[in-house]
Structures are given as structure tokens and as C-alpha cells.
């Protein structure tokens, strides 16, 4: 399953619906607090996260840090409306907005292949 953290409802729904059509299970979160709740409830079920850098109730990097305390290896795609990448981290793929949904799906496929043990693909 993929945790999708995005405060823009239209973009969040678009990403979730597109990835579902590609066969992935997704759990959306509107912001920092909701993402932390989702992590506490379902951390072991996530094969990766897609996190917006700027959230109205906190920082997307804080969400990543919280997840990495429990799962240091969890892959992350960090989205951001600013075109400057954050400090380099090989475990974070930076994707500046706007981006093509096909590009997002390509990145997700690298991190959550069909045979992912966490079962990212819908059954």
C-alpha cells in the first residue's frame, strides 16, 4: 500500500485514483497530522510514501523522519511546488510540481514492483 500525503484535495484524489487504476492500493492523508496517524495505524503495510513537502499543518520532511524512525528503508517520493530539490538523500526521489501522472507511476513501479512483499498491488 502507498501512503499519499497531499493537502491539495484535487491533486491528492487525482494521484490516488490514477495509481488505483494502475493496480496499487493507496491510503490518502490530507496533511501532517493525518499522515502521522496513518503511519501509527498501518506503518508495516506501506511499501512507500508520496509526500508533499509543504503542508498547512506541518512539514512533509517531518512525516518522512517519523516514518524513517520505524522503517529506515522506506522509499519516498517528495513532491514540491518549488523546483529546488531539498538536501540530497538517496532514499528520497524529488518530483517537482507540476508532474505527469505517468512519471509518478513509473517512479512508484520502481519502488513497489508487482512482487513487493507488502502487497502494494491490489489483489
C-alpha positions in Angstrom: 0.0 0.0 0.0 1.2 3.6 -0.7 0.7 6.5 1.7 -0.2 9.6 -0.3 0.2 12.8 1.7 -1.0 15.9 -0.2 -3.0 18.9 1.1 -4.4 19.8 -2.3 -7.6 17.7 -2.5 -7.8 17.7 -6.3 -4.2 16.6 -6.7 -4.4 14.0 -3.9 -7.5 12.5 -5.4 -6.0 12.5 -8.9 -2.9 10.7 -7.7 -4.8 8.2 -5.7 -7.3 7.4 -8.5 -4.6 7.2 -11.1 -2.5 4.8 -9.0 -5.5 2.7 -8.2 -6.2 2.4 -11.9 -2.6 1.2 -12.3 -3.4 -1.5 -9.7 -2.0 0.0 -6.5 -3.7 0.3 -3.1 -3.4 3.8 -1.7 -4.2 5.4 1.6 -4.6 9.2 1.4 -3.7 11.8 4.1 -4.6 15.5 3.9 -1.7 16.7 6.0 1.0 16.2 8.6 -1.3 15.1 11.5 -3.4 12.7 9.4 -0.2 11.2 7.9 1.3 10.6 11.3 -2.0 8.9 12.4 -1.9 6.7 9.3 1.7 5.8 9.9 0.9 4.8 13.5 -2.0 2.7 12.4 -0.6 1.0 9.3 3.2 1.5 9.0 4.1 -2.1 8.2 1.6 -2.1 5.3 3.2 0.7 3.3 5.7 -0.2 0.5 6.4 3.5 0.0 5.2 7.1 0.6 4.4 10.0 -1.7 4.7 13.2 0.5 4.2 16.8 -0.3 7.0 19.0 1.1 4.8 21.9 2.2 1.7 21.0 4.3 -0.6 23.5 6.1 -0.3 21.8 9.5 3.4 20.8 9.4 6.4 19.9 7.2 6.4 16.9 4.9 10.0 16.2 5.9 8.8 15.7 9.5 6.4 13.0 8.2 9.4 11.3 6.4 11.5 11.5 9.6 8.8 9.9 11.6 8.4 7.1 9.1 12.1 6.5 9.0 12.4 6.1 12.7 10.4 2.9 12.3 11.3 1.9 8.7 14.6 3.5 7.7 14.5 1.9 4.3 11.0 3.0 3.2 11.2 4.7 -0.2 9.8 8.2 -0.6 8.8 10.4 -3.5 8.9 14.0 -2.2 6.7 16.4 -4.2 7.1 20.2 -4.1 5.9 23.2 -5.9 9.4 24.7 -5.6 11.8 23.5 -8.2 14.8 23.3 -5.9 15.5 19.9 -4.6 15.9 19.5 -0.8 19.2 18.3 0.7 20.3 15.2 -1.1 19.1 11.9 0.2 19.4 8.8 -2.0 16.3 7.3 -0.3 14.1 10.3 -1.4 13.2 10.9 -5.0 12.4 14.6 -5.6 9.5 15.3 -8.0 8.8 19.0 -8.7 5.2 20.0 -9.4 3.7 20.0 -11.8 4.5 16.5 -12.9 2.9 14.0 -15.3 1.0 11.2 -13.6 2.7 8.7 -15.9 6.1 9.8 -14.5 4.7 9.3 -11.0 3.5 5.8 -11.9 7.0 5.0 -13.3 8.6 6.0 -10.1 6.1 4.0 -8.0 6.7 0.9 -10.1 10.5 1.1 -9.2 9.7 1.1 -5.5 6.6 -1.2 -5.4 7.1 -3.9 -8.0 4.4 -6.5 -8.6 6.1 -8.9 -6.2 6.5 -6.5 -3.3 6.2 -8.4 -0.1 3.9 -5.7 1.4 1.4 -6.3 -1.4 1.3 -2.9 -3.0 -0.7 -4.2 -5.9 -4.4 -4.8 -5.5 -5.4 -8.4 -5.3 
